[in-house]
Amino acid sequence: MPDVQEVFRLATNKVKPDPNALERQQKRQRASTRSTRARAYLVVAAVIASIAIGVLAITRTADVGDTTPGGSTPPTTLTFVTGIPSGADAQTPAIVDLRGHQTGKVTGLPVDAFAPSVSADGTTIAFIAAPSELGYNQIGVVGVDGSDPHFVSTPHVIVAGTLAISPDASRVAFEGYASGNADIYVVGLDGTGLRQLTTDPATDQYPQWSPDGTTIVYDNAGAREDSEDPQFSKTAEIFTVPADGGAPTRLTHNNWYDAAPAYSPDGKTIVDESRQDFSMMDADGTNERVFRIGIGGFTPRWSPNGKTIAFSYYKDVPDRPAVQLGDQYGVDRPLVIVALADVASRHVTRLTKVGMATDLNTPQWLDNGHLLIMRVPAKG
């Protein structure tokens, strides 16, 4: 049972309100699964190092540092998971409009898929799932119409956290573990050109592409990393790195966390989580300003026309989703609700019945009027 008393103790009129209670509750709920996942990745990374030859024999080959486009390769023989644990809540890859009404479903995604990313033209989805043959996470790809579902091999690298498909739908940027450290990588959708972009000892996560496909923006936990949830590290800052490799550039220098950044459609502005709200800045890190929406939130993502930002916010409920997310299953996933913020007016519309099992599932725009959501029942 979550410790909701701390969040709602004001109702007893016995103590003064604690403005940081909700943040701590969010952090605890999210951290339990993330720390478990990180430990699992360390173990799997060690196993992969010892059986790399066997793994390579059943997956497509690509060498870290290889940027040669190469020709197409045959589809991998790895298969999707088809069943979830008894009693688990199934995620529905749903299409919803801006009022929260479901207008359709997306087929072809496995039942354990999470962290979807839709290409700019709305035709291709990249996601994370655990192949039946491997038992640890890999990158999956499928057409929005359910066509050509397959896995993309990342030899020696465990896929984690979130990913982002490039604007031209040719590559994927992702958070991965190769030697116990979370860094940003890119790989082609055909399995070629796997490249490590960052090497900082702190966690690098939440990569997103610039609209022109040349740059990746992400957050780094910094020198005082929060071991339970790097996203909430007080030293977490925003960086960019060239998508083809090069030195990272630090954009923010604050005394609070900045995380989960995203470019505007014109590439001129970056929005990110900051101080239980959102911040905006120019693409070079200058002109930083608060984009205050009043309810806090995670993973802000711009609509194609730049007029709306979709995001999720935490909802404290007694019955939490029990879902299979790749190689991890659990009942302590925090429920998050999708909301929309008008960029000009900052008016927020809460889609109160549109829930997701984790903020790793970010709202994905299909067009200016529709979103792809990994939906679960918004209980409570």
N, C-alpha and C positions, 0 to 999 in steps of 0.2 A: 504494500500500500504506500503510495507516494506521501511524502511529508507535506501535505497541503496545509497543515495547520500554520506553518511558518508564513505562508503566503497570505492566508486569510485571517490571521490572528487579530487584525483590527476589529473584526466583527465582535469579538469578546469584550471590547472596550476596556481591556485590562492593561494594554501596553500601547506605546506609541507605534505608528506604522513604520515599517522598515522598507525604504524605497529600493533596497538591493535584494529583497527576498525573492522576488520573481526571477531575477537574473540567476541567483544561486540555484533555484529550483530547476530552471531550464538547464543550467550547466550540469547539475547532477544527473538529470534524466538522460541527456545526450552523451555525457562522458562515460557512463557505464558501458554502453555498446561500443563506443569508439576505442576505449582503452582495451577492451576485450579483443576487438578486431586487430588492433596494433600488435598485441601479443601473439595473436594467431599468425599474423603475417611474418613476424620474426621467425617463428617455428617453421612455417612453410618455406620461407626464403632459404633457411638452412637445408631443408630437405631437397629443394630444387637444386641447390648448389651441388649436392651429392649425387643427384640422379639426372643431371641436365641432359645427358646423352639420351636417356630414355624418354624424357619429355620432348626433346627435339624430334624424336622419331615419329611422334604422333601429332606434331603441330607444324605449322608453317615456319620457315626459318627466316630470321632477320637478325642482324648483328647490331648491338648498340654502337652507335657512331656511324653506321652505314647510311648515307643519304642518297644513294643511287636509286632513282625511281624504279628501275627494273621493269620487267614485264609482269603481266598478270599471273597469278598462281592459282592452282585448282582449289576449290573450296575445302576447308578443313573437315575432317571426319568427326570432330568433336560435336556432341549432341547437347541439346537444351534439356534442362530439368523439366519434367512434366507434372510433378505432383508436389504438394506442400504438406507439411506435418498436419496430423489430425488436430482439429481445433483452431488452426491458424486462420487469420483473416486474409482473404485473397485480395491482392491489389488489382484494380481495374484500370488499364491504360485508357483513360476516358478523354474525349474531346468535350470541353465545356465552353460556353459563350461567356460574355462579360457580365452576365447576370448570375452565372453559376449553374445554368441549366445544361444538362448533358445533352449533346447533340450527336454523339457518335462514339464508337470505340475503335481502338487501333489493334489490329491482329498481328501475329507473328512474334510478339515479345514473349520470352519464357516467363513462367510464373514467379521466378526468383529475381527477375530483372529490377534494377534500381538505377538511380542517377541518370535518367535519360537526357540526351542532348539532341535537338532537332536542327538539321542543316538550315541555312538561311533561305533556301528555296522551298523548305517545307516538305521535302521528299524522302529524306533519309534520317534514321534514328540510330545513334550510337548509345550504348548502355553498358552496364556491368552485370555480369551473371557468372555462375559457377558451372562449367561443363560437367556433365555426369561422369566423364572419364577422369577428370582431374581433381575435383573437390575443392579447388580454390579459384579465385576470381580471375576472369579474363574480360576483354572487351568484346562485346557483341554488336552486330550491325544488322539492320533490317530496313526495308523500305516502309514508308508510312502505310502503304497499301498491303503490307505483309510479304512483299517479295524478297527473294534472295536472303533469307536469314542465315547468318554464319558468324563464327568467331574469328577474331584477329589475334594471331599469336604475338606474344611479347616475351620471348625466351629470357629467362633469368630475372624477370621483373614481375612482381606481384602487383596487380592492379588494385587500387584502393580509392576510397573517398569519392571523388567526383571526376567527371571527364567533360570534354567539350569538343564537338565536331567542328572542323574548320569551315569557314564560309563557303568554300567551293566543294565541300563534302569529299575531300581527298585524304584528309588526315584527321587524327584525333590527338588532342592533348590530354594528359591524365596524370594523376598522382600515383606514384608507384614506389615499391620497395625493392631494392636490389641487394642491399647489404645491411638491412635494419634501419635505414634512414629514408624518410619520405621526401622524394624529389619530384620535379616536373619532367615528364617525358613527352615525346611525340612519336607517332607511328602512322604509316599509311594505312588506309582502309584495305589495301591489298596485302598487308602484312610486311611490307618493305619499309626501309628507312627508319627503323627504331633508333631514336636518339635521346640521350639524357641532356636536359637543358640546364639543370641546377645541381649544385653540389653542397649547398649550405648545410651544416650539421643540424640546424633547426628544421622543423617540419615545413615543407612547401605544399600548398594545397589550393583548391578551388581555382584551377586555371580557366581562363576565358580568352577567346581570340579577339583581336582588333578586326573591324569590318573588312580591312584590306588583306587580312590573312598574314601580315608580316610580323606581328607582335603578339605575345601572350602576357596577360596580366594575371597576377596571382597574389596570394598572401603568404608571408613567412612569419613563423611564430616568434622569432627573435631570441635574444640572449636569455630571457627569463620565460622559457616556454612552460605553459601550463601542461603538466604531464597528463592530466585527465582529459583536457579538451584544448588542443593548441589554438583553436579558433578564438578562445577567450583569453589568450595570453595578453598581458598588458603591453608586451613588447611587440605584438603582432603588427606588421606594417605591410603596405602594398608595394609590390615590385612589378617591373616588366622585364621581359627577356625576348630577344629576337627568336622567331619561330624556327629559324634555320641554324640557331646556335650563336652564342656570343655572350658578352658580359651582362649580367642583370643590372638594372637601374632601380634604385630605391626612390619611391615617389613620396611617401609620407614619413613624417618625423614627429610623432605625437606621443603623449603620455597615457594613451588609452589604446584599446585594440582597434584595428582596422582589418576587415576580413571580407572574403567572398565578393571580390570586385567584378564589375562588368562594364563594358564599353557601351556608349550610346550608338545608335545606328550610323551616325555621321562620323564616329570615331573621335569626336572632339571632347567628350566628357566621360568620366569614370564615376560610377556610383558604387558604394560599398557599405557594409555593416559598420557602424561605429557608435560607441557610447549608447547602446540600446536604442539606436535610431539609425538613420542613414546619413552619409556624407557624400558630397559631390566635389569634384575637382576637374580642372582641365587635364587633358591627356598627358601632359608633361609634369603633373603633380602640383602645378601652381593654382592659385585662386580657389583654395579649399574652402568649402562652406557647408553648413549643416542643411540637410534636407529633412526637416522635421515632420514626422507623420503622426507622432503621439502615441503609438502603440508598440513601438519596437518592431523588430522583424529580422528575417534572415534572407539571404541570397536574392537581392533585388535583381530583376531582369527586365530590360527595356522591350517594349513592343517595337515592331519593325518601323513604325512611323515616328517613334520617339515621343509619343504623347502620353504613354502610360507605362508605369513600372509595376510588374507583378512580383509578389514576394509571399513569404509565408510567415506566420506568427504562431507562437506557442499557445496551446490551449490546455489547461490543466483539467483533466478528467479522470474519474476513478477507473474506467475501463480503457486500457491502452491497447493499441493494435498489437497483435501477435503475428508477425509476418516473417517470411523468408526473404532475406535480402542477400542474394549471392550466397556466399558460404557461411553466412551468419543467420541464426534464428533466435528470436527472443520475444518476451512479452513486455519488456520495459522500454519500448520505443516511445518517444514522446509524440503525441499527436500535434500536427501543425495544420493550420487552416490557411487557405489561399486568400490573398487580398490584392486589391488594385489601388494604386495611387496615381491620381492625375498629376502630371508633371507641372502643369501651369498653376493649378489651384491648390495642389496638395490634398485635395479631397480624397478620402480613403473609402473604398467600398469593400466590405468584408463579405466574402462568399462563404457564409457560415456553415454550409453543408458540404463544402468541398474540402475534404481533409486528406492529408497524406501521412504516412507512417514515420517520416523522418525529413529533416531539412536537407539531407543528401539528395532527396527528390526535389529538384528545383522546378518551378513553373516554366514550361517551355511554350513559346509562342509559335503557332502554326501560321497565323496571319494576324492582322490587326484586331480581329474580332473573336479569335479562338485560341485556346490553350490546350496543350497536352498535359494531363495530370495523372500521376500514378495514384489513383484514388482508393481510399479506404473509408469505411463508414465513419462519419464524424459523430461518434457516440458522446453522450453526456450533455 
